Amino acid sequence: MRRRLMFASAIATLTVAAPSALADRQISEEISTPVATATAGSGGVADNIVITANGRVALTAPATAVTLNSDNDVTIEGEIEIVSDEDGGIGVHVEGGNTGDLVISGSITVESESEPQDNGEDDDAGYSDLDGPSAIGGNRIGVLVDGAGAFVGDIYMDNTGSIIVRGNDSAGIRVLTGVEGEIRLEGPVSILGDRSVGIDIQDTLTGDFAISGNVAARGEHSSAIVLAGDVGGAFYLNSTVSTTGYRFGSYTNNEEFLATLDEDDVFQANTTILIQSSIDGGILFDAPTGENRLTRTTTVSQRGEAPAVQILASDGNITIGEVVQPAVPDDDTTEDEDESVEETPLGYSWVNRGAVTATSDLNDKSSTGILIGGSDDGNGSVFTAELLHGFLNSGTISSTSYSDTVASTAVALHLEDGAILPILTNDGAISSTSHNTVDATAFGSAYAIVIEDGAVMEELVNSGQIVAAGNNGGSGYAIIDRSGTLRSIENSGRILASHIARPDYYDADGNLIEPDDNPDYRTVALDVSNNTTGVEYRQYWQPVPDDGDDSTTEPTFLDTSIFMIGDVLFGSGDDTLTVEAGRINGAISFGDGNDALLVDGAAVYEEILRLIEDGVVDPMTDEEIWAALPRITSAITDSDGNLSIAIDFATLELVESGDLEISDARFGDGSILMLQVDAENNDVRRVVGSGDITFEAGSRLSVSLSNLIGGGGSFELVRAGTLTIEEDLATLNDSPSPFLYNTRLERDPDDDNVILLTLERKDADTLGMNANQAAAYASAFESWGGNDALGAAIAALTSEESFFAAYDQLLPEYAASAIQFALASNDSAVGALANRLEAVRRSPEETGGLWVQEFGYFADRAGSSFGPGYRGQGIGVAVGFDRPAGPFYAVGVNFVGSASEVSEVDGVDDPMSAITGQLGAYAGSRMSGVNFDLYAAAGFDSFEHNRRVLIGQFEATPSAEWTGYHVTGSARVSRDFEFGGRYYVRPALSVDYLRLFEEGYTETGGGIGVDLSVSDRESTSFTGSAVLTMGALYENSSRWWSPVVRLGYRSEFSNDILETEARFADYDDTFILRSQQLPGSGLLFGFGVSAGSGYSTFSLDYDADVRDDFIRHTARLVMRMVF
């Protein structure tokens, strides 16, 4: 691309113009009459026209403001404005056959005086929008170039210039005759009007067409850029270009709003950028790179059904040549360094570094990102649009559509009949998304790349991502070749065709709707089934070159994600699928022909070992290494049984039932052949070879399960013409297999070329279950059969760790955590009461009062082989009021409220929450130096538990709420022994009783095999404690304070094991889980400080109950006020 440097252009312009500079016709104030170069000079002779920064040509009736009709220049630094509701008006008219330059540094505005109005028909609905045509009047043009001959010169607008046109059937810039020069626009062009175009080039351009200013078009059948004349230079774009006909902002499915949209609110625009001509210098949609010093990324967008970019051979064959990266001048702000970059051929006809986006933004409308093709040539064929050097996408190409009652499509890159690309290289992102409303009656489809019959694209190289997503019931198609010309695909990136099932939703009446998914959805990653000559697909890892910067680390293989997910369809040629890295998930269909499946992870394996040896990555387990090696999970078929398979250092998992008929297979060192047992059909994916099947040393044969298969079964896995196993069957079977089943391989006693499999479900002892896990096993297994997704997730588990991590999530809470946290709350309340009564005893005056105490607690119990551990915390407040009465120095009532959260140490559940309210009565007395404290209370408890079950890809969130009540009582006797005037020790004995009743509950939201029904349960704690308190009392006539330290011992008189009776909802078989018995005794430790006067008391205390694998902390803050 030949790109002029600004300073060079300026110097050249000044040099040429200097001799006649004084003769220019300068307009430095506002005029209201048109001017023309042919008569601009003194005495009516030809001259240059310069509208200075203070100059202005303002017309109030349709006319041409400035005409270039002689060999002169027009420079606009000020304004041209034509404002009239009448049709017509041209800002600058350049007549062909003349030589000169048009330079725009100011503004050109051609518009109507009035604007479309809102007629108010939607006011009652609370919405407002404009009505009628997109603009008032029409046939307006900002810059027009036409005439009998070509215009010789450049059209240049710098970034301070602008062109604004408001009118139907109008244009910002319209070129109707040839231009021998370049068109370079760095300022914005805006067009508003139906059937209007921002920049319309209809004839030849010998130089570059370079757009660095934003171009926006809005209106029915409007376009931002139309390039219909051949270009001798390049089409360079580095700006934002947008088109829409809509009068609303963005997509919505709000039915009330959609009902207010009239026909004029949903006008469909034409293509944002339409190319109908040859471009010798190629196309570059640019963005910042390490060398070009750009600061913004090109964006081309379309809101509507038309493509964002279209290359259309409409009147003859067109070709796009090789694009060149423009030269970059030296940065003159730096010294002693040359940052200049020479222009560089990029090797492609079109390079997109920017973002091309299309979205329909309306239900039941399709969208297309890029469309390339030809029109009917009138002779039974089509004109061709050929990108001679192919297409490189380093940016993004995306398309989004929405469906409700019509199955709309989203196509990112669409090659129609007549399109010719030798190669498409993608190191960016090509994506399409089909959204469907929750109550859709028709389902759309997303296509990332489509090659229609009659188009030609021979090679695809992908190191980026190609994604087609069908959401809410839609289908996804990543690469579809209907032409049969695509013969080579290389993938070192990501190819994905995905589907998201229809979600549950609430209708207008608030009813939960659970719709069935679309039964006809498809996810196709690669469809080359129309090819008859053979296709080669290669998936590999490509090392990242060293960038030469020692401060950065290049990504390793382990940092990359390489895959193809979705079905793969081959044709009738000799096809080869080679996988050297990453994974493939999806059905693979080989057609006729001599086909080959080659999976070789040796290079990746060696690279991983090198990374470990060099210390680049931490050491990895064998399982981690195998997980990083290539893997194919597929329901492979071959139409003629002529498929050859070779696997090394990789895993091939064959899923679904039926026979895979092949010619031969070789499983080399490091390979795993995994055959899936189809539980629904009680059948296995069997490999049947007409020739040799060889398992070399180091290979493994395993099975996977599509779901649970009851008690087990026997299956034939492999049948060969000649079966060779270089190691014994036990070694061959030494690989991960379903943990829930014992697996055994053997040769068929009647045919040595057949391998048989026996599966037998393990019992609880063989699985290594503890008593509680074993108690629920039979019920759990039965319930898993009623939930296909859960059963499949359980069947897929291959290790003890993963199985029990999953299994324990399905059991109810049975560790007696509820009573332990009720005890923690009660201990805090009793401790608060003890502090209160001591404060009253210490008070100089025997007065009662109101007191408030805040407290917090934390408990942690370790898990064991008998059950899970738990930990949690809580906060609460105790409020009481007391008065002296008879022999009691305090008699009162109190209220305690607390909130707790309890979580299992392992697992992914949300915490169980408990809220407690308790009302009690208490009394304190002192007789013969002995203190007596009595307390009794009853309370209400509310529990909520939101469990989370996460097993592989399976996830469920059951929840339940239930209530309970408790009663509690406490008695304490103590005596103070004083010495030294202020020091004392206080031995104390106490008994505490708590009984908690929880009502039964049934979970919802988790589904079969997850939701639990738990029966009523009771738990009791009866403890005795002996505590020695050592403290000091500092006091005077009005106030006192006292620090203390406590040390004691607690023993459980009654420490019953809590039994939890439960069943899986919708099943009758119950099971009983027993909590782990809490250690019967433990150490008590605490300290605190208290202070008071005749009017208030204060105390802060901490206590801990420490036992084997259990600890409980409580902290209390007491404040008392006397009335």
Disulfide bonds with the S-S distance in Angstrom:
none
